[in-house]
């Protein structure tokens, strides 16, 4: 990949991380960008071939890294609700096709972005009656 063929930008969340956690937050953001670009630089069997390195997969891979990091308010590191549970939202969109999937207030899901991706993929399936499938799921396990 040439230096200017594309960019990956990630967001570490709103709010104050504090100087004590700045190093860990920046490390998580760098790792998310590297994970997103991994398939472009190394199309090995572990990372799939370049045809599987779609922007949608790149975004999903980056978000999984962010959700897995305890220093960020996403997935594993999420703030607790008023009743002491973790409830996460996630959304993903395929810009090329316009398909969209999202989930809200999900509990007990390690990576909500992967569940949002399932909703997106489900929305691609044509309905025999011409109905539009749900693009958003709100539930708790």
RAGI-V197873 format. One line per field, one symbol per residue. phi: phi as a letter, one per 20 degrees, with the letter a starting at -180 (. if undefined). psi: psi as a letter, one per 20 degrees, with the letter a starting at -180 (. if undefined). burial: + if it has 9 or more other ideal C-beta (glycine too) atoms within 8 Angstrom, else -. Layout:
BEGIN
phi->???
psi->???
burial->???
END
This chain:
BEGIN
phi->.fgdfrccccceneoeenffdgffffffffffffffegffebfegfdneffeeegffffgfffgfffeefedeblgeffeffendecddbbbceffdnfbbbccledmdfcgfffffffgffffffefdmfeffdbccace
psi->pqhkirqppqpjrraphqhhjgghghgggghggghhighhhnlrhhjrrhhimqhghggggghggghipiiqmqdhjqqqrhjjrppqqqqqpohhijqqqqqqkpqjpgnhhhhhhggghhiippphjjqprqipporp.
burial->-------+-+-+----+---++-++--++-+++-++++++--+---++----+--++++++++++++++-++-+++++--------++++++++----+++++-+++-+-+++++++++++++-----------+++----
END
